[in-house]
Amino acid sequence: MLITIMSINFNTIAPISATVLSIGGLIFQIGKHSEKLDILSNKVYAQEKKVDENYKYINDMKIFMSRSDEKLDDMNNNIKDIKNKLEKMEDKIYFNYKVK
């Protein structure tokens, strides 16, 4: 009689305990996955910040290059002016030399 009472209790407790363990395992796994998703969302924000910083650096480089281009254009114009002045001086010297 003692065996039947234990088997009834075991038969009753076994499915309940298995259900509780399964639900506990599911809750644990959901917690692990939500933690992973939280980590992934932080990585996404970090990537967006990195992309924004890259755009900032690219814009700074473009500004620097455009300023350098302007300076080169100014230098080219100055060189052309100097050449023109030298040619005028050469013409004057040649003309003065011919006149004498």
Contacts in CASP RR format, 6 or more apart in sequence:
PFRMAT RR
TARGET T0000
AUTHOR 0000-0000-0000
METHOD contacts of the structure
MODEL  1
MLITIMSINFNTIAPISATVLSIGGLIFQIGKHSEKLDILSNKVYAQEKK
VDENYKYINDMKIFMSRSDEKLDDMNNNIKDIKNKLEKMEDKIYFNYKVK
END
